[in-house]
Amino acid sequence: MFNNAKIEQHFTSLSARDWRAVVLFFYSVLFQLAILSQTPFIQVNFLIHFYGAVLLFFAHHLLLYFTNSKNHVLSFMFDFVILFYLMAQHSVLSSFNLIVLLILLFIAGSELSKTSSLVLTMFSSVCLSFVNLLSIRWEGIQNLFTLVLFNFSFVTVSIISQQFRVQLKDLHSELTTVTKKLRSREEFSEVLIQQMPTGLTAFNQSHDLLFANKNLTDRLNLSVNDLRTIFSQTNTRGQAEFAYYNPQLQEKKIYEVNQASYEDVYLNETVNLMMLKDVTEVKHLQDQMRQREKLAAIGQLAAGIAHEIRNPLAGISGSIQLLSTDAKNPDDQKLMKIILKEIDRLNNLITEFLDYSKPEQRPDQKIDLALVMNDVIQNIKASPQTPKNLNLEIQVNSAMILGYADKLKQAFLNISMNAVQAMLNNENPKLVIKLETFGDEVMLSIKDNGSGMPEEVKKRIFEPFFTTKPKGTGLGLAITHKVLESHQAQMQIHSEMGVGTEFILKFKKA
C-alpha cells in the first residue's frame, strides 16, 4: 500500500534548526580548509578566535537540541554576532562569512515571521556597517557600493525566503490534504475488500499467496492450499464455474471463479487476482426450479391424457366381463382374465398418475420425523429385496416439522429402497441414515455405497416414466419429488459412479 506517513515524515524530518546546524558545521570545516592557505592561521589570536567561535556554535546548538527549542530571532542573532565578530577580527575572509550569513538569513526567513525576518535583516545591515567602520574599511565609492550591494542582498534573500516559506506552507497544506484523502480512500478500499460478499485473493507469478480477504477464510472456509489448487486448475482450464470438494466443510461446493491480472510496479511483477463466489445453493435452486417447471408441464399433460384413457378402459373392462360370462372355452376365459388383469394394472397406473397431477396442499400437521423414519427402517428390514448382510448405520434424533406422515413415509421409503437396490451387487452394502437438527433446520441424510449414478441419470431421476429398472414405472421418485416439494424441502443429491449416492433433505423446523 501507499505509505503516506513516510512521505510526510520525509518532508518534515529536518527543521530549520537542524539546517542551521548543518550549515554551521560545513562552515567550520570549509573555513578551516580555507585558512590553511592563508597566513593568519599561524597566529595564536586567530586560532583562539576561530575555535572559540566554533565552540560557541557547538554549545549553542547543543543547548537548542537538548531543550528542543524552536528557532527564535534572538537565537539567529547570536549566530550572526559570532560571524560578524570573526569578520571584524579577520577581514581577509569576510566574503566567505557574508555568504554563510546570507544562507542563514534565508533559513531564518523560511522559518520566522515577516516581522522577525525584517528585524533580523535590519540587524544584519547595522552589524555589517559597524564591522566595516571598525575593520574592513572599504574606501571611497567602493565602500558605499559594497555596503549597498550586501544590504540589498540581505533584503532580497529575506524576501525570497518569505516567498519560499509561503509556497512551502501551501505545499505542506496540499500534501496534508492529499495524504488525508489517500488515507481515507485506502481505509475505504480496505473495508470494502474485506466486507465484500465475494472472496478476493492475489497470487504472484510463483503462485505464492499475497492477499486474501475475510470472505475466503471466515465464510468460504478455504485454506491457502485450497486457494492455490483452485487457482492453478481454473487458470489452466479457464472455467467460470468450478466444482471443488472443500475439506474444511467436508462437502462438495460449486464456485464461480473470475480471474484478472495487472502489472504491479512496486513488486515489479505480474499479480494475478482471483474472485470466488459460492454458488452451490444457487445452482441447487436453479436445478429445482427447472425440475419443477418440467414436472408441472408433464403433470398437466399427464392429467389430461390419464382422464381420457380411463373412461375407455372402464368400457373395455365392462365389455370383457360380459363376454367372459358367455365364454365356454377355458382358453378364452384365460385370455379374458389376462386382459382384465392388464386393464386393472393400467387403471392403477393411471390412478397414480392422477394422484401425481393433483396439486398438493401445504401441510399443517405437526409430526415427528423420527417416528416416520423408524417405520421406514422397519420396512427396509422386512423387505425381501434387502440383502441379509446389509450394514445399517442409523442416527435418528427427534425432529418436529409440519407435514403428512403417510406421504413422507412413502417418499423416504422410495429413496431408501432405491438405495438398497443400488447395493445388490455390493459385497459389503452399507446404508447410513442420519436425522439431525441444526438451529431452525432439520436435515435428513440417506447415503449408500452402491453403484452411483452418471450425470445424465442424475438430471432426470425425478421425471415421470424415466426409470433404469427393467420393470419400473418411473413414477416412484417423481411422486417423491412432488411430496417433498409440497413440504418445501430442499433436496441435494451427491452421487459418484462406483462410490455411492447421498440424498440430503432439509426441512424447516416446526
C-alpha positions as CSV (number, residue, x, y, z in Angstrom):
1,M,0.0,0.0,0.0
2,F,1.0,3.6,-0.5
3,N,2.6,4.8,2.8
4,N,1.6,8.5,3.1
5,A,3.1,8.8,6.6
6,K,6.6,8.1,5.3
7,I,6.3,10.9,2.7
8,E,5.1,13.4,5.3
9,Q,7.9,12.4,7.7
10,H,10.4,12.8,4.9
11,F,9.4,16.4,4.3
12,T,9.2,17.4,7.9
13,S,12.2,15.4,9.4
14,L,14.7,18.3,9.1
15,S,13.7,21.5,10.7
16,A,15.3,25.0,10.2
17,R,17.2,24.5,13.4
18,D,18.8,21.3,12.0
19,W,19.6,23.0,8.7
20,R,21.4,25.8,10.7
21,A,23.5,23.3,12.5
22,V,24.4,21.6,9.2
23,V,25.4,24.9,7.6
24,L,27.5,26.0,10.5
25,F,29.2,22.6,10.6
26,F,30.2,22.8,7.0
27,Y,31.2,26.4,7.5
28,S,33.6,25.3,10.3
29,V,35.1,22.6,8.1
30,L,35.4,24.7,5.0
31,F,36.6,27.7,6.9
32,Q,39.4,25.6,8.4
33,L,40.3,24.3,5.0
34,A,40.3,27.8,3.6
35,I,42.5,29.3,6.3
36,L,45.2,26.7,5.6
37,S,46.1,28.7,2.5
38,Q,46.2,32.0,4.5
39,T,49.0,33.3,6.7
40,P,46.8,34.3,9.7
41,F,46.2,30.7,10.7
42,I,49.6,30.6,12.4
43,Q,48.7,33.5,14.6
44,V,47.6,32.5,18.1
45,N,44.9,35.1,18.4
46,F,43.3,33.9,15.2
47,L,43.2,30.3,16.4
48,I,41.7,31.5,19.7
49,H,39.0,33.5,17.8
50,F,38.2,30.8,15.3
51,Y,38.0,27.8,17.7
52,G,36.3,29.9,20.3
53,A,33.6,30.7,17.8
54,V,33.3,27.0,16.8
55,L,32.8,26.1,20.5
56,L,30.2,28.8,21.0
57,F,28.3,27.5,17.9
58,F,28.5,23.9,19.2
59,A,27.4,24.8,22.7
60,H,24.5,27.0,21.5
61,H,23.1,24.3,19.1
62,L,23.6,21.5,21.6
63,L,21.5,23.5,24.1
64,L,18.8,24.0,21.4
65,Y,18.8,20.3,20.7
66,F,18.5,19.1,24.2
67,T,15.9,21.7,25.2
68,N,14.0,21.0,22.0
69,S,13.7,24.8,21.5
70,K,12.3,26.3,18.4
71,N,14.0,28.9,16.3
72,H,13.8,32.4,17.6
73,V,15.1,35.7,16.2
74,L,17.5,36.0,19.2
75,S,19.0,32.6,18.5
76,F,19.8,33.7,15.0
77,M,21.2,37.0,16.2
78,F,23.6,35.0,18.5
79,D,25.0,33.1,15.5
80,F,25.1,36.3,13.4
81,V,27.1,38.2,16.2
82,I,29.7,35.4,16.3
83,L,30.1,35.6,12.5
84,F,30.3,39.4,12.5
85,Y,32.9,39.2,15.3
86,L,35.1,36.9,13.2
87,M,34.6,39.2,10.3
88,A,35.7,42.2,12.3
89,Q,38.8,40.4,13.8
90,H,39.9,38.8,10.5
91,S,38.6,40.8,7.5
92,V,40.6,38.6,5.0
93,L,37.8,36.0,4.8
94,S,34.9,38.4,5.2
95,S,33.4,37.5,1.8
96,F,33.2,33.8,2.9
97,N,31.5,34.9,6.2
98,L,29.0,37.0,4.2
99,I,28.0,34.0,2.1
100,V,27.3,32.0,5.2
101,L,25.3,34.9,6.6
102,L,23.1,35.0,3.5
103,I,22.5,31.3,3.8
104,L,21.5,31.6,7.4
105,L,19.3,34.6,6.6
106,F,17.5,32.5,4.0
107,I,16.9,29.7,6.5
108,A,15.6,32.3,9.1
109,G,13.2,33.8,6.6
110,S,11.7,30.4,5.8
111,E,11.1,29.8,9.5
112,L,10.5,33.1,11.2
113,S,7.6,35.5,10.7
114,K,7.8,38.5,8.4
115,T,8.4,40.9,11.4
116,S,11.2,38.7,12.9
117,S,12.8,38.3,9.4
118,L,12.7,42.1,8.9
119,V,14.2,42.7,12.3
120,L,17.0,40.2,11.6
121,T,17.7,41.8,8.2
122,M,18.0,45.3,9.8
123,F,20.2,43.8,12.5
124,S,22.5,42.3,9.8
125,S,22.7,45.5,7.9
126,V,23.6,47.5,11.1
127,C,26.2,44.9,12.1
128,L,27.8,44.9,8.7
129,S,28.1,48.7,8.7
130,F,29.6,48.7,12.2
131,V,32.1,46.0,11.2
132,N,33.0,48.0,8.1
133,L,33.8,51.0,10.2
134,L,35.9,49.1,12.6
135,S,37.9,46.7,10.5
136,I,37.1,46.3,6.8
137,R,37.2,50.0,5.8
138,W,36.4,49.9,2.1
139,E,37.5,53.2,0.7
140,G,35.6,55.7,-1.4
141,I,32.9,54.7,-3.8
142,Q,33.8,51.1,-3.3
143,N,32.8,51.3,0.4
144,L,29.3,52.7,-0.5
145,F,28.8,50.4,-3.4
146,T,29.8,47.3,-1.4
147,L,27.6,48.2,1.6
148,V,24.6,48.9,-0.7
149,L,25.2,45.6,-2.5
150,F,25.3,43.5,0.6
151,N,22.4,45.3,2.2
152,F,20.4,44.7,-1.0
153,S,21.4,41.0,-0.8
154,F,20.1,40.8,2.8
155,V,16.7,42.3,1.8
156,T,16.5,40.2,-1.4
157,V,17.3,37.0,0.5
158,S,14.8,37.9,3.2
159,I,12.0,38.5,0.6
160,I,12.8,35.3,-1.3
161,S,12.9,33.2,1.8
162,Q,9.5,34.6,2.9
163,Q,8.0,33.7,-0.5
164,F,9.6,30.3,-0.2
165,R,8.1,29.9,3.2
166,V,4.6,30.7,1.9
167,Q,4.9,28.3,-1.0
168,L,6.3,25.6,1.3
169,K,3.4,26.1,3.7
170,D,0.9,25.8,0.8
171,L,2.7,22.7,-0.5
172,H,2.6,21.2,3.0
173,S,-1.1,22.0,3.3
174,E,-1.8,20.5,-0.1
175,L,0.3,17.4,0.8
176,T,-1.6,17.0,4.1
177,T,-4.9,17.2,2.3
178,V,-3.8,14.7,-0.3
179,T,-2.4,12.5,2.4
180,K,-5.7,12.5,4.3
181,K,-7.7,11.8,1.1
182,L,-5.4,8.9,0.2
183,R,-5.6,7.5,3.7
184,S,-9.3,7.8,3.7
185,R,-9.6,6.1,0.3
186,E,-7.1,3.4,1.4
187,E,-9.2,2.7,4.5
188,F,-12.4,2.7,2.5
189,S,-10.9,0.3,0.0
190,E,-9.7,-1.9,2.8
191,V,-13.1,-2.1,4.4
192,L,-14.8,-2.7,1.1
193,I,-12.4,-5.5,0.1
194,Q,-12.7,-7.2,3.5
195,Q,-16.5,-7.0,3.7
196,M,-17.4,-7.7,0.0
197,P,-19.5,-10.9,-0.4
198,T,-17.1,-12.3,-2.9
199,G,-13.8,-13.9,-1.9
200,L,-10.8,-12.0,-3.3
201,T,-7.2,-13.3,-3.4
202,A,-4.0,-12.3,-5.1
203,F,-1.1,-14.5,-6.3
204,N,2.3,-13.7,-7.7
205,Q,3.9,-15.4,-10.7
206,S,5.2,-18.2,-8.4
207,H,1.7,-18.9,-7.1
208,D,2.5,-17.5,-3.7
209,L,-0.4,-16.0,-1.8
210,L,-0.1,-12.3,-1.5
211,F,-3.6,-11.4,-0.1
212,A,-6.9,-13.0,0.9
213,N,-9.9,-11.2,2.3
214,K,-12.1,-12.3,5.2
215,N,-14.8,-13.8,3.0
216,L,-12.3,-16.6,1.9
217,T,-11.2,-17.5,5.4
218,D,-14.3,-16.8,7.5
219,R,-17.2,-17.6,5.2
220,L,-15.9,-19.9,2.4
221,N,-13.5,-21.7,4.8
222,L,-10.8,-22.1,2.2
223,S,-7.2,-22.7,3.2
224,V,-4.1,-21.4,1.3
225,N,-3.6,-24.8,-0.3
226,D,-7.3,-24.9,-1.4
227,L,-6.9,-21.4,-3.0
228,R,-3.7,-22.4,-4.7
229,T,-5.3,-25.6,-6.1
230,I,-8.4,-23.8,-7.3
231,F,-6.3,-21.0,-8.9
232,S,-4.0,-23.4,-10.7
233,Q,-6.8,-25.6,-12.0
234,T,-9.1,-22.9,-13.1
235,N,-6.2,-20.9,-14.6
236,T,-5.4,-24.0,-16.7
237,R,-8.9,-24.9,-17.7
238,G,-10.3,-21.4,-18.0
239,Q,-13.5,-22.3,-16.3
240,A,-16.1,-19.8,-15.0
241,E,-17.5,-22.4,-12.6
242,F,-15.5,-24.9,-10.7
243,A,-16.7,-27.9,-8.5
244,Y,-14.4,-28.5,-5.6
245,Y,-14.5,-30.7,-2.5
246,N,-14.0,-28.5,0.5
247,P,-12.1,-30.5,3.1
248,Q,-12.9,-27.9,5.8
249,L,-16.7,-28.2,5.3
250,Q,-16.4,-31.9,4.1
251,E,-18.7,-31.3,1.2
252,K,-18.6,-30.6,-2.5
253,K,-19.0,-26.9,-3.4
254,I,-19.5,-25.1,-6.7
255,Y,-17.6,-21.8,-7.0
256,E,-17.9,-19.1,-9.6
257,V,-14.4,-18.1,-10.5
258,N,-13.2,-14.9,-12.2
259,Q,-9.6,-14.1,-12.8
260,A,-7.7,-11.0,-13.8
261,S,-4.1,-9.7,-13.7
262,Y,-2.1,-6.5,-13.6
263,E,1.5,-5.3,-13.5
264,D,2.4,-4.3,-10.0
265,V,5.0,-1.5,-10.2
266,Y,6.1,-2.0,-6.5
267,L,6.6,-5.7,-6.8
268,N,7.9,-5.4,-10.4
269,E,5.9,-8.5,-11.5
270,T,2.5,-9.6,-12.7
271,V,-0.1,-10.1,-9.9
272,N,-3.0,-12.4,-10.6
273,L,-6.3,-11.7,-8.9
274,M,-9.0,-14.4,-8.3
275,M,-12.5,-13.8,-7.2
276,L,-14.5,-16.7,-5.7
277,K,-18.3,-16.9,-5.1
278,D,-20.1,-19.9,-3.6
279,V,-23.0,-20.6,-5.9
280,T,-23.8,-24.1,-4.6
281,E,-27.1,-23.1,-3.2
282,V,-28.0,-21.0,-6.3
283,K,-27.2,-24.0,-8.6
284,H,-29.3,-26.3,-6.5
285,L,-32.2,-23.8,-6.5
286,Q,-31.9,-23.4,-10.3
287,D,-32.0,-27.2,-10.8
288,Q,-35.0,-27.4,-8.6
289,M,-36.8,-24.7,-10.5
290,R,-36.1,-26.3,-13.8
291,Q,-37.3,-29.6,-12.4
292,R,-40.5,-28.0,-11.1
293,E,-41.2,-26.3,-14.4
294,K,-40.6,-29.6,-16.2
295,L,-42.7,-31.6,-13.8
296,A,-45.5,-29.1,-13.9
297,A,-45.8,-29.3,-17.6
298,I,-45.7,-33.1,-17.6
299,G,-48.2,-33.2,-14.8
300,Q,-50.7,-31.1,-16.7
301,L,-50.3,-33.2,-19.8
302,A,-50.5,-36.5,-17.8
303,A,-53.7,-35.4,-16.1
304,G,-55.5,-34.8,-19.4
305,I,-54.2,-38.0,-21.0
306,A,-55.0,-40.1,-18.0
307,H,-58.5,-38.8,-17.8
308,E,-59.2,-39.5,-21.5
309,I,-57.7,-43.1,-21.2
310,R,-59.6,-44.0,-18.0
311,N,-63.1,-43.7,-19.5
312,P,-62.5,-46.1,-22.5
313,L,-60.8,-48.5,-20.1
314,A,-63.9,-48.7,-18.0
315,G,-66.0,-49.5,-21.1
316,I,-63.5,-52.2,-22.2
317,S,-63.4,-53.7,-18.8
318,G,-67.2,-54.0,-18.6
319,S,-67.4,-55.5,-22.0
320,I,-64.8,-58.1,-21.3
321,Q,-66.5,-59.1,-18.1
322,L,-69.8,-59.6,-20.0
323,L,-68.1,-61.7,-22.7
324,S,-66.4,-63.8,-20.1
325,T,-69.7,-65.0,-18.7
326,D,-70.7,-66.4,-22.1
327,A,-67.3,-67.9,-22.9
328,K,-67.2,-71.7,-22.6
329,N,-63.7,-72.4,-23.9
330,P,-61.2,-72.4,-21.0
331,D,-58.5,-70.8,-23.2
332,D,-60.9,-67.9,-24.0
333,Q,-61.6,-67.4,-20.3
334,K,-57.9,-67.5,-19.5
335,L,-57.2,-64.8,-22.2
336,M,-60.0,-62.6,-20.8
337,K,-58.6,-62.9,-17.3
338,I,-55.3,-61.7,-18.6
339,I,-57.0,-58.8,-20.3
340,L,-58.8,-57.8,-17.2
341,K,-55.6,-58.1,-15.1
342,E,-53.8,-55.8,-17.5
343,I,-56.7,-53.4,-17.5
344,D,-56.6,-53.3,-13.7
345,R,-52.8,-52.7,-13.8
346,L,-53.2,-49.9,-16.4
347,N,-56.0,-48.4,-14.3
348,N,-53.8,-48.4,-11.2
349,L,-51.1,-46.7,-13.1
350,I,-53.5,-44.1,-14.3
351,T,-54.7,-43.6,-10.7
352,E,-51.1,-43.0,-9.7
353,F,-50.8,-40.5,-12.5
354,L,-53.9,-38.7,-11.4
355,D,-52.6,-38.6,-7.8
356,Y,-49.3,-37.2,-9.1
357,S,-51.0,-34.5,-11.1
358,K,-53.2,-33.3,-8.3
359,P,-52.0,-30.1,-6.5
360,E,-50.7,-30.9,-3.1
361,Q,-52.0,-28.9,-0.1
362,R,-49.4,-27.3,2.2
363,P,-49.1,-29.4,5.3
364,D,-50.3,-28.1,8.7
365,Q,-49.9,-31.1,10.9
366,K,-47.0,-31.3,13.5
367,I,-45.2,-34.6,13.2
368,D,-42.0,-36.2,14.4
369,L,-39.8,-37.3,11.6
370,A,-38.0,-39.7,13.9
371,L,-41.2,-41.8,14.2
372,V,-41.7,-41.7,10.4
373,M,-38.1,-42.8,9.8
374,N,-38.4,-45.7,12.4
375,D,-41.4,-47.1,10.3
376,V,-39.3,-46.7,7.1
377,I,-36.4,-48.6,8.7
378,Q,-38.6,-51.4,9.8
379,N,-40.0,-51.7,6.3
380,I,-36.4,-51.8,4.9
381,K,-35.5,-54.6,7.3
382,A,-38.7,-56.6,6.4
383,S,-38.4,-56.2,2.7
384,P,-37.4,-59.4,0.8
385,Q,-35.2,-57.2,-1.5
386,T,-32.9,-56.1,1.4
387,P,-29.6,-58.1,1.5
388,K,-29.1,-60.1,4.6
389,N,-25.6,-58.6,5.1
390,L,-26.8,-55.0,4.9
391,N,-25.0,-52.8,7.4
392,L,-27.5,-50.3,8.7
393,E,-25.9,-47.3,10.4
394,I,-28.7,-45.3,12.0
395,Q,-28.5,-41.9,13.8
396,V,-32.1,-40.6,14.2
397,N,-33.0,-37.9,16.7
398,S,-36.4,-36.4,17.3
399,A,-37.2,-33.6,14.9
400,M,-40.6,-31.8,14.7
401,I,-41.8,-30.5,11.3
402,L,-45.1,-29.6,9.6
403,G,-46.0,-32.5,7.3
404,Y,-48.1,-35.5,6.3
405,A,-46.6,-38.6,7.9
406,D,-48.0,-41.2,5.4
407,K,-46.8,-39.3,2.3
408,L,-43.4,-38.6,3.8
409,K,-43.1,-42.3,4.8
410,Q,-43.8,-43.3,1.2
411,A,-41.3,-40.7,-0.1
412,F,-38.5,-41.8,2.3
413,L,-39.2,-45.5,1.6
414,N,-38.9,-44.9,-2.2
415,I,-35.5,-43.3,-1.7
416,S,-34.3,-45.9,0.8
417,M,-35.4,-48.9,-1.4
418,N,-33.7,-47.4,-4.4
419,A,-30.5,-47.2,-2.3
420,V,-30.9,-50.8,-1.3
421,Q,-31.4,-51.9,-4.9
422,A,-28.3,-50.0,-5.9
423,M,-26.3,-52.1,-3.5
424,L,-27.4,-55.6,-4.6
425,N,-24.1,-56.3,-6.3
426,N,-22.1,-54.9,-3.4
427,E,-20.3,-57.4,-1.2
428,N,-20.4,-55.1,1.8
429,P,-23.6,-53.0,1.4
430,K,-23.9,-50.1,3.8
431,L,-26.8,-47.7,4.3
432,V,-26.3,-44.7,6.5
433,I,-29.4,-42.8,7.7
434,K,-29.0,-39.6,9.8
435,L,-31.7,-37.3,11.1
436,E,-30.3,-34.2,12.9
437,T,-31.4,-30.7,13.8
438,F,-29.3,-27.6,13.2
439,G,-30.9,-24.4,14.5
440,D,-34.2,-23.9,12.6
441,E,-33.3,-26.6,10.1
442,V,-33.9,-30.4,10.1
443,M,-31.6,-32.4,7.9
444,L,-32.2,-36.0,6.7
445,S,-29.4,-37.8,5.0
446,I,-29.8,-41.2,3.3
447,K,-26.4,-42.5,2.0
448,D,-25.4,-45.7,0.3
449,N,-22.2,-47.2,-1.1
450,G,-23.9,-48.6,-4.2
451,S,-23.2,-48.2,-7.9
452,G,-23.9,-44.5,-8.0
453,M,-25.5,-42.5,-10.9
454,P,-24.0,-41.0,-14.0
455,E,-24.7,-37.3,-14.5
456,E,-27.3,-37.8,-17.2
457,V,-29.3,-40.1,-15.0
458,K,-29.0,-37.7,-12.0
459,K,-30.5,-34.9,-14.0
460,R,-33.6,-37.0,-15.0
461,I,-34.4,-39.1,-11.9
462,F,-37.5,-37.1,-10.9
463,E,-39.0,-37.1,-14.4
464,P,-42.2,-39.2,-14.7
465,F,-41.8,-42.5,-16.5
466,F,-38.0,-42.2,-16.5
467,T,-36.5,-45.4,-15.0
468,T,-33.4,-47.5,-15.2
469,K,-35.2,-50.6,-13.8
470,P,-36.5,-53.3,-16.2
471,K,-39.9,-53.4,-14.6
472,G,-40.1,-49.9,-13.1
473,T,-42.9,-47.4,-13.9
474,G,-40.7,-44.3,-13.4
475,L,-43.3,-42.8,-11.0
476,G,-41.8,-43.6,-7.6
477,L,-39.2,-40.7,-7.5
478,A,-41.5,-38.4,-9.4
479,I,-44.1,-38.7,-6.7
480,T,-41.4,-38.5,-4.1
481,H,-40.2,-35.2,-5.5
482,K,-43.7,-33.8,-5.5
483,V,-44.3,-34.8,-1.9
484,L,-41.0,-33.2,-0.8
485,E,-41.8,-30.1,-2.9
486,S,-45.2,-29.7,-1.1
487,H,-43.3,-29.9,2.2
488,Q,-40.9,-27.1,1.0
489,A,-38.0,-29.4,1.4
490,Q,-34.6,-28.6,-0.1
491,M,-33.0,-31.5,-2.0
492,Q,-29.4,-32.1,-2.7
493,I,-28.0,-35.2,-4.5
494,H,-24.4,-36.2,-4.4
495,S,-23.6,-39.2,-6.5
496,E,-20.4,-40.7,-7.9
497,M,-20.0,-43.8,-10.0
498,G,-18.6,-46.7,-8.1
499,V,-18.7,-44.8,-4.8
500,G,-22.4,-44.3,-3.9
501,T,-25.2,-41.8,-3.7
502,E,-26.4,-39.5,-0.9
503,F,-29.8,-37.8,-0.7
504,I,-29.8,-34.7,1.6
505,L,-33.3,-33.4,2.5
506,K,-33.7,-30.2,4.5
507,F,-36.9,-29.2,6.2
508,K,-37.9,-26.2,8.2
509,K,-38.3,-27.0,11.9
510,A,-41.8,-26.6,13.3
